[in-house]
Amino acid sequence: MKIALGTDHAGFEYKEAVKKHLQSLGHEVQDFGTFSNESVDYPEFVRPAAESVADGLCDSAVVFGGSGNGEAMCANKVKGVRCALCWSEETARLAKEHNNANVLSIGQRQINEELALKIIDAWLEADFEGGRHIRRIEMLDKNL
């Protein structure tokens, strides 16, 4: 699987840890930055990561920030992206099973690194359930 990563300065450390984790699992990573913890504006790095998913260049993406809120909002502005802000393994699993989330947002200042990695694993291991959820996903994709 090819996974895009994008972050601002407040999520830089987790991005680096997640990149290593994903690569150790055999995933290909496309890193859209940022590449240090110096202050930057998250849309410059999150939007290209989200667009890579919408354009089919990457299978999914993980975006990071201090809270993850702004990053999720930015990613969700991209047509075809369904970004979920997750703070537990269960929210990540449900984001994939019920919402077919193709982008995950994590707030580095909200959870510890160990939990962040568990969240990513739960999200990657989950499968979209389809069924009753398909109608809702289609509505999201039409921006209703």
C-alpha positions in Angstrom: 0.0 0.0 0.0 1.2 3.5 -0.8 0.5 5.9 2.1 0.9 9.7 1.9 1.9 11.7 5.0 1.5 15.4 5.7 2.0 17.5 8.7 2.8 20.9 10.2 5.5 21.5 12.8 3.2 20.3 15.7 2.9 16.8 14.2 6.4 16.4 12.8 7.7 14.0 15.4 4.8 11.6 15.0 5.0 11.8 11.2 8.6 10.6 11.4 7.7 7.8 13.8 4.7 6.7 11.7 6.9 6.8 8.5 9.3 4.3 10.1 6.5 2.2 11.4 4.7 2.0 8.0 7.9 1.2 6.2 8.7 -1.6 8.7 5.3 -3.1 7.8 6.2 -3.0 4.1 4.2 0.0 3.0 5.5 2.6 0.6 5.4 6.1 2.0 5.1 9.4 0.2 6.2 12.2 2.6 4.7 15.6 1.7 6.5 17.3 4.7 7.0 19.3 6.7 10.6 18.2 7.4 11.3 19.9 10.7 9.6 21.2 13.8 9.9 24.8 12.7 6.6 26.7 12.4 4.7 26.3 9.1 1.2 26.5 7.8 -0.4 23.0 7.7 -2.5 23.5 4.5 0.8 23.6 2.5 1.6 20.0 3.5 -1.8 18.4 4.3 -3.6 19.4 1.1 -1.0 17.8 -1.2 -1.2 14.6 0.8 -5.0 14.5 0.6 -4.9 15.4 -3.1 -2.6 12.4 -3.7 -5.3 10.1 -2.4 -8.1 11.9 -4.4 -5.9 11.7 -7.5 -5.2 8.0 -7.0 -1.5 8.5 -6.6 -1.6 7.1 -3.0 -4.0 4.6 -1.5 -4.5 6.5 1.7 -3.0 9.2 3.9 -2.2 10.1 7.4 -2.1 13.8 8.4 -0.9 15.2 11.7 -1.0 18.4 13.7 -1.2 19.6 17.3 -4.9 18.7 17.6 -5.5 17.2 14.2 -8.7 19.3 13.8 -7.4 21.8 11.2 -5.7 19.1 9.3 -8.9 17.1 9.1 -10.8 20.2 7.9 -8.2 20.9 5.3 -8.1 17.3 4.0 -11.9 17.1 3.8 -12.0 20.1 1.5 -10.5 17.8 -1.2 -13.3 16.1 -3.2 -13.1 12.4 -2.8 -11.4 12.5 0.6 -13.0 11.2 3.7 -10.7 12.2 6.6 -11.4 11.1 10.1 -9.9 12.7 13.2 -9.2 9.7 15.5 -8.1 9.5 19.1 -8.6 5.8 19.9 -8.3 2.5 18.2 -12.1 2.2 18.1 -12.6 5.5 16.4 -10.1 4.5 13.8 -11.6 1.1 13.2 -15.1 2.6 12.9 -13.9 5.4 10.6 -12.9 2.7 8.1 -15.7 0.2 8.7 -18.6 2.7 8.6 -17.2 5.7 6.8 -14.5 4.2 4.5 -12.1 6.9 5.7 -9.2 7.1 3.2 -7.4 9.8 5.3 -6.7 9.7 9.0 -5.9 12.7 11.1 -4.0 12.5 14.4 -3.2 15.2 17.0 0.3 14.8 18.4 -0.6 17.0 21.4 -3.6 14.9 22.2 -2.4 11.3 22.4 0.9 9.5 23.1 3.0 8.0 20.3 2.3 4.4 21.2 -1.5 5.0 20.9 -1.0 6.9 17.6 0.7 3.8 16.1 -2.1 1.5 17.5 -4.6 3.8 15.9 -2.9 3.6 12.5 -2.7 -0.2 12.7 -6.4 -0.5 13.7 -7.4 1.8 10.7 -5.2 -0.1 8.2 -6.4 -3.5 9.4 -10.1 -2.6 9.3 -12.2 -3.1 6.2 -15.2 -1.1 4.9 -18.3 -3.0 5.8 -20.4 -1.7 2.8 -24.1 -2.5 3.1 -26.1 0.2 4.8 -23.0 2.5 4.8 -22.7 2.7 1.0 -25.6 5.0 0.6 -24.1 7.4 3.2 -20.7 7.3 1.6 -22.3 8.1 -1.7 -24.0 11.1 -0.1 -20.7 12.3 1.3 -19.0 12.0 -2.0 -21.8 14.1 -3.7 -21.3 16.7 -0.9 -24.9 16.5 0.3 
